[in-house]
Amino acid sequence: MTAPLMSLTWTDHVTGRQGFLVVDRLVRGVSSGGLRMRPGCTLDEVAGLARGMTMKEALHYDPAGRYIPLGGAKGGIDCDPRDPVSYGLLVRYLRAMRPYVESFWTTGEDLGLSQDLVDRAGAEAGLVSSIQAVYPLLDDEAAARRRLADAFAVEVDGIGLDELVGGCGVAESVLAALDRAGVPYAGTRVAVQGLGTMGGATARFLTRAGLAVVAVADVKGTIANPAGLDVDALLAARDAYGTVDRSVLRPGDRELPGEAWLSVEAEVLVPAAVSYAVDTANQGAVTARWIVEAANMPVLPEAEELLSARGVVVLPDVVVNSGTNAWWWWTLFGDIGADADEAFAHTRRSMRALIDLVLARAEADGTTPRAAAHAIVADRLPVIAERFGWYR
């Protein structure tokens, strides 16, 4: 794949902190990719995420669907979202990026930022919407915008549908991998790093499928119970950043150090928090059979090579966590309506088909799931380019 179409670094005149935007490519003149805020965010990180978004869009290409893939992009801001200066910084960043958001970059929540916060800051920065660049591609803009707004208003057990669909997709990826391997759900143990939107929803869906979540990690450390944690109680005790109030722990629940989630006895690990969580130094602690990347870029390439060499299967982020992005566009373009059951069913079908395709390609090529996903994208991009055109 080629170098990105556009890469820029912005410096805030008030705090001196930096923000970044990378547009990997445009399809039909538009790109898609969220905005993250975390301390230490770099241009290289954002470029990798933008390339991943191009892959996610291509992997969900369905010639029979109304949703047509966009290009990939990503934004990032080097700041702790808990810092008092973070909101003003976000507003100024979006004000500086306003021409790009208005014309060709559709964005939304990512690590460190909620959609509500992005929407509020965007309005203050003078934006109509964080996804307004896609509006000219819609057949009926008013109906599409109503449909998406209605979908964001849907709640399931008091949790917004937009917070659940991504975890539904990650959980279905786990279940599809287990089914291909002939492993029953009952008795399968899972450890999750991060109990925010993605990690929390994933844990919720997996426990409802019959798996046991035996460990979860947040900024305070790891909570573990070999008999299984009370996931619903932990989810109810989270703060806005996914940190669990330890007062709800049961007598059998143990508090362990932060990285203990990597080495607990579990068949599946779900890194759902930060990038670069699994490196060459700590990958040796992993005893699980599968690592399912709910976060973006949580396993370093060098660590993945070592893991693969000893039989650990890494299901890549560009496949596993692509459901949230796809749900936005399935809803906006009209492939699904503003209904939770319809959204979950469509997500499950799409993610299961995608995991099956990637794992079958990996087996046929004798390679890793990540390499298989790259091969599938390489096959699809020329088709998308021929039909819709892109700018690189």
C-alpha positions in Angstrom: 0.0 0.0 0.0 1.1 3.6 -0.7 2.1 6.4 1.5 -0.8 8.4 3.0 -2.4 11.1 1.0 -2.0 13.7 3.7 -0.2 14.0 7.0 -0.2 17.0 9.2 0.9 18.1 12.7 -0.8 21.0 14.5 0.6 22.8 17.6 -1.9 24.4 20.0 -1.0 28.1 20.5 -2.3 28.0 24.1 -0.8 24.9 25.6 1.9 24.0 23.1 0.5 20.5 22.8 0.3 18.8 19.4 -2.5 17.2 17.4 -2.3 15.2 14.2 -4.4 14.2 11.2 -3.5 11.6 8.7 -5.7 10.8 5.7 -4.5 7.5 4.2 -6.7 7.7 1.2 -10.1 9.0 -0.1 -12.8 6.9 -1.7 -15.5 8.9 -3.4 -13.7 11.9 -2.0 -14.3 11.0 1.6 -12.4 9.3 4.4 -13.5 7.8 7.8 -11.6 7.5 11.1 -12.1 8.5 14.7 -10.2 11.0 16.9 -8.3 9.8 19.9 -6.8 11.7 22.8 -4.1 10.2 24.9 -0.8 11.3 26.4 2.1 10.4 24.2 0.1 10.2 21.0 2.3 10.5 17.9 2.1 11.1 14.2 3.4 7.6 13.5 0.7 6.1 15.7 -2.1 8.1 13.9 -0.7 7.1 10.5 -0.9 3.4 11.5 -4.4 3.9 12.7 -5.4 5.7 9.4 -4.0 2.8 7.4 -6.0 0.4 9.6 -9.1 2.4 8.8 -8.6 2.0 5.1 -8.4 -1.8 5.7 -11.5 -1.8 7.9 -13.5 0.0 5.2 -12.3 -2.4 2.5 -13.0 -5.5 4.5 -16.6 -4.5 4.9 -17.2 -3.9 1.2 -20.4 -5.6 0.1 -21.3 -5.0 -3.5 -24.9 -5.7 -2.6 -25.0 -3.2 0.3 -26.0 0.4 0.3 -23.0 1.3 2.4 -20.0 1.9 0.1 -16.6 1.9 1.8 -14.9 5.2 2.4 -11.2 5.9 2.6 -9.2 5.7 5.9 -8.1 8.5 8.1 -7.4 9.2 11.8 -6.9 12.1 14.2 -5.0 12.2 17.4 -4.2 14.7 20.2 -1.3 14.3 22.6 -3.0 15.0 25.9 -4.5 13.2 28.9 -8.3 13.4 28.5 -8.5 13.9 32.3 -6.3 17.0 32.1 -8.4 20.2 32.9 -7.0 21.8 29.6 -8.2 18.8 27.5 -11.6 20.1 26.5 -10.4 23.5 25.4 -7.6 21.8 23.5 -10.2 19.6 21.7 -12.3 22.6 20.7 -9.2 24.4 19.3 -8.1 21.2 17.5 -11.5 20.8 15.8 -11.6 24.4 14.9 -8.2 24.1 13.2 -9.4 20.9 11.4 -12.8 22.3 10.5 -12.0 22.6 6.7 -11.0 19.0 6.6 -14.0 17.7 8.6 -16.3 19.8 6.4 -14.9 18.5 3.2 -13.4 15.0 3.4 -12.8 13.7 7.0 -15.6 12.0 8.9 -14.7 11.4 12.5 -16.0 10.4 15.9 -15.1 9.0 19.2 -12.0 6.9 19.9 -9.7 6.2 22.8 -10.1 8.9 25.4 -13.0 10.7 23.8 -16.8 9.9 23.8 -19.1 10.8 20.9 -21.0 13.2 23.1 -17.8 15.1 23.9 -16.7 15.2 20.2 -20.2 16.4 19.2 -20.2 19.1 21.9 -16.7 20.3 21.1 -17.5 20.1 17.3 -20.5 22.3 17.7 -18.4 24.9 19.7 -15.8 24.8 16.9 -18.5 25.6 14.3 -19.1 22.2 12.8 -22.5 21.0 11.7 -21.6 17.4 12.5 -18.4 15.3 12.8 -19.5 13.3 9.8 -20.9 16.1 7.6 -18.4 15.3 4.8 -20.4 12.2 4.0 -23.7 13.9 3.6 -23.4 14.7 -0.1 -23.1 10.9 -0.7 -26.5 10.1 0.8 -29.6 9.6 -1.3 -31.8 11.2 1.3 -29.7 13.2 3.8 -32.6 14.2 6.1 -33.9 10.7 6.4 -30.4 9.3 6.9 -29.6 11.8 9.6 -32.8 11.0 11.4 -32.2 7.3 11.2 -28.7 7.7 12.8 -30.0 10.0 15.5 -32.7 7.6 16.3 -30.2 4.8 16.5 -28.0 6.7 18.9 -31.1 7.2 21.1 -31.7 3.5 21.4 -30.8 1.9 24.7 -30.5 -1.7 25.8 -30.6 -2.3 29.6 -29.8 1.4 30.1 -26.7 1.3 27.8 -26.7 3.1 24.4 -26.7 1.0 21.3 -23.7 2.9 20.0 -21.7 1.7 23.1 -22.7 -2.0 22.5 -22.4 -2.7 18.8 -18.6 -2.7 18.8 -18.4 -5.1 21.7 -21.0 -7.3 20.0 -18.7 -7.5 17.0 -15.6 -8.4 19.1 -17.6 -11.0 21.0 -18.8 -12.6 17.8 -15.2 -12.7 16.5 -14.3 -14.7 19.6 -17.3 -17.0 19.2 -16.6 -17.6 15.5 -12.9 -18.5 16.3 -14.1 -20.9 19.0 -16.6 -22.5 16.6 -14.0 -23.1 13.9 -11.7 -24.7 16.5 -14.5 -26.8 17.9 -14.1 -25.3 21.4 -17.3 -25.1 23.5 -18.3 -21.8 25.0 -18.9 -23.3 28.5 -15.6 -23.6 30.3 -13.8 -21.1 28.0 -12.1 -18.4 30.1 -11.5 -14.8 29.0 -9.4 -12.0 30.3 -10.2 -8.4 29.2 -7.8 -5.4 29.5 -10.0 -2.3 29.7 -13.6 -2.1 30.8 -14.5 1.0 28.9 -17.0 1.1 26.0 -15.4 -1.7 23.9 -14.1 -3.9 26.7 -17.2 -3.6 28.8 -19.6 -4.5 26.0 -17.4 -7.4 24.9 -17.3 -8.8 28.4 -21.1 -8.4 28.6 -21.8 -10.3 25.3 -19.3 -13.0 26.1 -20.7 -13.8 29.5 -24.2 -13.9 28.0 -22.9 -16.5 25.5 -21.7 -18.7 28.3 -18.0 -17.9 28.6 -16.4 -17.0 31.9 -14.7 -13.7 32.2 -12.0 -14.5 34.8 -10.0 -11.2 34.8 -10.5 -7.6 33.9 -7.9 -4.8 34.1 -8.3 -1.1 34.5 -5.9 1.7 35.5 -5.9 0.5 39.1 -4.8 -3.0 38.3 -6.3 -6.4 37.5 -9.4 -8.0 39.1 -9.5 -11.7 38.9 -11.5 -14.7 39.9 -10.9 -18.2 38.4 -14.5 -19.1 39.0 -15.7 -16.1 36.9 -16.3 -12.4 37.7 -19.7 -10.8 38.2 -19.4 -8.8 35.0 -22.7 -7.0 35.3 -21.8 -5.8 38.8 -18.4 -4.5 37.6 -19.9 -2.7 34.6 -22.4 -1.0 36.9 -19.6 0.1 39.2 -17.5 1.8 36.4 -16.8 5.5 36.2 -16.7 7.4 32.9 -13.2 6.1 32.2 -13.9 2.4 32.8 -12.4 2.3 36.3 -14.2 -0.1 38.6 -15.1 0.8 42.2 -13.4 -1.9 44.2 -16.1 -1.8 46.9 -18.3 -4.1 44.7 -15.8 -6.9 44.7 -16.9 -10.3 46.1 -14.9 -12.3 48.6 -13.5 -14.6 45.9 -12.3 -11.7 43.7 -8.6 -10.9 43.9 -6.8 -7.6 43.2 -3.6 -8.2 41.2 -1.0 -6.0 39.5 -1.9 -4.2 36.2 -0.2 -6.7 33.8 -1.5 -9.8 35.6 -4.4 -10.0 33.0 -1.8 -11.2 30.5 -0.8 -14.3 32.5 -4.0 -15.5 34.1 -5.2 -18.9 33.1 -7.5 -18.1 30.2 -8.0 -19.3 26.7 -8.8 -15.9 25.3 -7.2 -12.5 25.9 -9.0 -9.4 24.8 -6.8 -6.2 24.9 -9.5 -3.5 24.7 -7.7 -0.5 26.2 -4.5 1.1 24.8 -2.2 0.6 21.9 1.1 -1.2 22.3 -0.1 -3.2 25.3 1.6 -6.5 24.4 5.3 -6.1 23.5 8.3 -8.4 23.2 9.1 -8.1 27.0 5.6 -9.2 28.3 4.4 -11.5 25.5 6.2 -14.4 27.1 3.7 -14.3 30.0 0.8 -15.1 27.7 -0.6 -18.6 28.0 -3.8 -18.1 26.1 -4.6 -19.7 22.8 -6.2 -16.5 21.2 -5.5 -12.8 21.5 -8.5 -10.9 20.1 -7.6 -7.2 19.4 -10.5 -5.1 20.5 -8.2 -2.1 20.9 -6.3 -0.5 18.0 -2.7 -1.8 17.6 -2.5 -3.4 21.0 0.1 -6.1 20.0 3.4 -4.9 18.6 4.4 -6.6 15.3 7.6 -8.1 16.9 5.5 -9.5 19.7 3.0 -11.0 17.3 5.8 -12.8 15.5 6.9 -14.4 18.8 3.4 -15.3 19.8 2.6 -16.8 16.4 5.8 -18.9 16.6 4.5 -20.6 19.7 0.9 -21.1 18.5 -0.9 -18.1 19.8 -3.4 -16.9 17.3 -3.8 -13.1 17.1 -7.1 -11.9 15.6 -6.2 -8.5 14.2 -7.9 -5.2 15.2 -8.7 -4.3 11.6 -11.1 -7.1 11.6 -12.2 -7.6 15.2 -13.0 -4.0 16.2 -14.4 -2.9 12.8 -18.0 -3.3 13.8 -18.5 0.1 15.4 -17.4 2.0 12.3 -19.4 -0.3 10.0 -22.6 0.1 12.2 -22.5 3.9 11.7 -22.5 3.5 8.0 -24.9 0.6 7.8 -27.3 2.8 9.7 -26.7 6.1 7.9 -26.8 4.5 4.4 -29.9 2.5 5.2 -28.7 -1.1 5.3 -30.3 -1.4 8.8 -32.7 0.7 10.8 -32.6 2.2 14.3 -33.3 -1.0 16.0 -31.1 -2.9 18.5 -32.1 -6.4 17.4 -31.5 -5.6 13.8 -28.2 -4.0 14.6 -26.9 -6.9 16.6 -28.1 -9.5 14.1 -26.4 -7.6 11.2 -23.2 -7.1 13.2 -23.1 -10.8 14.1 -23.6 -12.0 10.6 -21.1 -9.6 9.1 -18.4 -10.2 11.7 -18.8 -14.0 11.7 -18.5 -14.0 7.9 -15.5 -11.8 8.0 -13.7 -13.9 10.7 -14.5 -17.1 8.8 -13.1 -15.5 5.6 -9.9 -14.3 7.3 -9.2 -17.6 9.1 -9.9 -19.7 6.0 -7.5 -17.5 4.0 -4.9 -17.8 6.7 -5.2 -21.6 6.7 -5.1 -21.8 2.9 -2.0 -19.5 2.7 -0.3 -20.9 5.7 0.0 -17.5 7.3 -1.4 -15.4 10.2 -4.8 -13.9 10.3 -3.3 -10.4 10.0 -1.4 -11.3 6.8 -4.6 -12.9 5.5 -6.6 -9.7 6.2 -3.9 -7.7 4.3 -4.2 -10.1 1.4 -8.0 -9.8 1.3 -7.7 -6.0 1.3 -5.1 -6.1 -1.4 -7.6 -8.1 -3.5 -10.5 -5.7 -2.8 -8.8 -2.3 -3.1 -8.4 -2.4 -6.9 -12.1 -3.4 -7.2 -13.2 -0.5 -5.1 -10.8 1.9 -7.0 -12.1 0.8 -10.3 -15.7 1.1 -9.3 -15.6 4.3 -7.1 -12.2 5.8 -7.6 -9.8 7.0 -4.9 -7.2 9.6 -4.2 -3.9 8.5 -2.7 
